């Protein structure tokens, strides 16, 4: 198995989720995940946001606000809904994942919540459709104002594991409160929640990067990352609080704090501009955690390799 740093598109297309996890682990904390929205106009109409994120060194592309029953990626040169994910893989040469949201109808609301279409919610039906569409990994998390709770994430992990089997790659956790009272700040995640996620079947535990949520310190996240590792899971530390639109020095600080905490994957959100991080911040993030050598190689490596 190659470490992800050395993988080309031809390597990714042969991997199942379990092998992708091993490849990420072998890269020793040098994997960049860029979240993008395909249902909005791309930053530059000539290319999709996914292609732009890949060009600025993202290793994995995560589609947000994607309705699996009404697939849409603006700027993609296909009108065949069931070919969209396959075509996006061809154009980017990257593994493609999707966010699905485990909405809790009984969540204690911190604010007024949004109503989501069924194609964005983490149900057995939507997970089955995501599998049919050909996604390489699933991320169970919540956008702002969605009412996603940790308890509901655990149920969704169990369902996703049943749908995707042992070879599926499942990422799970919260970047912020998602509109839920009692799961804010440092209370978003705990060692107990980490353990429950892993026991339910999560391969990767998602949690906020140090400095992105009030009270989420380097010491706290380092402890939670160790807990995930001790139970056989990887850890993805996230920038999901619009700091993907901050200055490059802030990105570097978050990147290095995340590396000190033990991150395996470094996520950057889609709200720098509407639908994608500031592209230069993706590159800055990458350079901070793995230097110009691996960053430029990832940027330059053709999807035809």
N, C-alpha and C positions, 0 to 999 in steps of 0.2 A: 504493500500500500504506500503510495506517495504522500508526503506531507502536502498540505493544501498549497503552500507557497510554490511548489513545483508543478502543480496541476494545470493542464490545458483543457480546452473545451472537450477534447476527445476523452480525457480522463473522467471528467465530470459526467459525461453522458453514459458511462459504464457503471457508475456508482449507485448503489442503493443508499438508503438513509443511514444504515449502520456503518457502511464504509465511509460515507461522508463525515460522520461523527469521528471516526478514527483518523481520517485525514486532517480534520480540524485539530484534534488532540495532538497529532504529530507536529503541527505547525507551532506549538508551544506559545500560544497567546499572540498570534499575529494574523488574525482573520477579521476582515472588515465586512460588516453587514449594512447595506444601505437600504432604507425604506423609501419607497416612492409611491405616488398615487397616479394610477393610469387613467382614472375617470375624469380628470381635469385636463385642461389644455397643457401640453408639455411646455417646459420653460422655453425651448426653441422648437418650433413646429416641425423642423426637418428631421428630428430624431425623437424617440420616446425618452421619457425621464429615466427609464431603466438603462437605455443605452448610454445616456449621459453619465449616470452614476457609475456604470461599468468603466467608462472611459477615464474617469477620475479615480480609479483603483479599487472600487468595491469588488469583493470576492463573491459575495452572495447578494442577491437582490430579493427584497421582501415587498410584495405588493400589499398596499393598505387600501381600505375602503373598496375592495374588489368584490363584486357580487358574483358568486359562482354560477348563479342561474341566469345572469345577464352579463356575460363576460364583455368587458370593454377596456381597451388600452388605446387611448388616443395617440395617433401618430403611427400606429402599427399598420403595416401594409398587408393586412389580411381581413377579409370580411367573414371568415369562417370562425364562429365563436369557439368551437372545440379545437381549433388549431392555434389559438392565440398564445397559449403557454409554450407550445412547441416552437412556434415562430420566434417568440421572445428569447428562448434559449439559443436558437440558431444565430440571432442577431448579436446577442451579448456574449455568448460562450460561457455563461455563468449558471449555476443552480438557481432556480426560481422558487420562492416560497410565497405563502399567502397568510395574511392575518385573518383569523376567524374569532369572533367575540362571544365568550360565554356569558351572556346577559343573564343576570339574576333578577327575576320578576319580584323577588321579595327584598331586594337591596334597600338598605336604609339610605335614603337620598341625602346627599350633601348639597345638591343643586338640582335644578330642573333637568330631567334626562331626555335624551333624544330617542326617537323611535327608529329602529334599524330594520331594513328589509331582511327577509329570511335568508337571503343569499350571503349575508355578511355575518350571520350568527353561527355559533359553533354547535350545530345539531348533527345527529347521525346522517340525516339527509344531505346537508351541505358538505360534510366531511367526505361522504361517498362521492359527491360531485367533484370536489377538489381532487380526489384521487383519480377520477376519470379524466379530468383536465390535464393531469400529468405533472402536478406540482412536486418538487423535490423535497420539500419540507413544509410543515405546518407550524404556525405560531399562534398560540392561544393567548390572547391579550386583550386589552380594552383601550379604545380611544377615549378622549374626554367625553364626559356626560353620557356614558353608555350603561352604567350600572353593572359593570363586570366585577364580580367578587372572587376572592380566593377559593371559597367553597365551590362556586360554580366552575371555576377553572379546573379544580380537581375532578369533578364529574366529567368535564369535557376531555380531559387527558385520558381518562378511562375509555371513553367512547372512541377517541381518536386512535388509541392503541388497538382497540378491537377492529377498527376499520382498516388501519394501515399495517397491522401485524407487527412482528418483532423487527422487521427491516425498515420500518418507517422512522423518520426523524421528527421528533416532536419537541418544540420549544414552548415553554409556558411561564407566565408570570405577568406582573404589572409594572409599568414604567412610572405610573402616577396613580392617583386615587380613582380615576375613571368615574368621578361623581359620587363615590360611595363614602358615607360617613364611617369613621372607625378604621378605615384603611388608607390613612393619609400620612405623609411625612415618613418618619422612621417606622410607623406602624404598617406600612405597605407590605412588608415581608418580615418573617422571623425564622429562626432555625426550625421551629415546628412546621411552619408552612413549607420550607424547603424540603424537609423530610417527607411530608405528605405528597408533594408534587412528584418526588422521585419514586416513592412507593406506588403512586398511581400510574407511573409509566413515562414520565418526562425524561428525555435525553439531555435536555439543556434547560437550566433554570434561568429565567429572565429576571433581572432586578435593576433598579436604577443605578447608574454610575455615581460615584462620589461627587458631590457638588451639584447634582442636577435636581434634587428634591430636598426641601428643608429637613435637616436632621439626619440625612443619609451621609454619614461620614466614612472616611477611608477605613477606620477601625471596624465599624459595624459591617460594612460590606465585605471586608477581608474575612471576617468571621463567618459570614454567610456563604461566601465562596468556598471556604475550607469545608464547610458542612456539605455543600453540594458535591465537592470532589471526594470526600470521604465515603459518600454513598454511591459513587460511580457516575455521577452526572457532570456535565460541563456547565460553565456559567457564562451567560451573555449579559454584559453590562451596557446599559442603554442611555442614549441622549434622546429623551422623548418629551422634553419640556420646552421646545422651541429654541433651545440653545444651539441647535444646528444652524441657527442664523446669527450666532454671536461672533465675536472677533476671533481670529486664529489663535491668539494667545490663550483664550479661554478653552478652545478645543484642545490645545496641547496640554493644558493643566488637567483637564478631565481625562485625556488619554493616558497620561503618565500615572495619575492616581488610580485609574482602572487597572493598569498593568501592575502597579504595586499591590493592588487588592487581589490579583491572581486571575484576571479575566481570561477566558479562552476565546471569546468572540466580543467584538466591539461594534455596537450598533449605533447608527446615526439616523435620526428621524427625518421626516418629510416636510417639516414646516420652517425651513430656512427661507425658501420661497414657497409658494403654494404648490405642494406636490413633490418637492425635492429639497434636500439640504443645499446650502450654498455649495456649488461643486468644489470650489477651492478648499472648503472645510473638510470634504471627504478626503482629499489629497493630504491636507495638513494632518488629519487624524492618522492616516496611514503612515506618513513619514515619521510621526512621533513614536509609533509603536514598532515599526520595522525598517525604518530608514529609506533612503531614496532608491537603493538598489532594488529591493523587492517591490517598492511602489511603482517605479518606472517600468519594471518588467511586467507587472500586472496590467499597467496602463497600455503597454505596447503589444502584449501578446495577442495575436490574431485569434478570432473565434474559429478560424479554419485549421488551427493546429491540433 
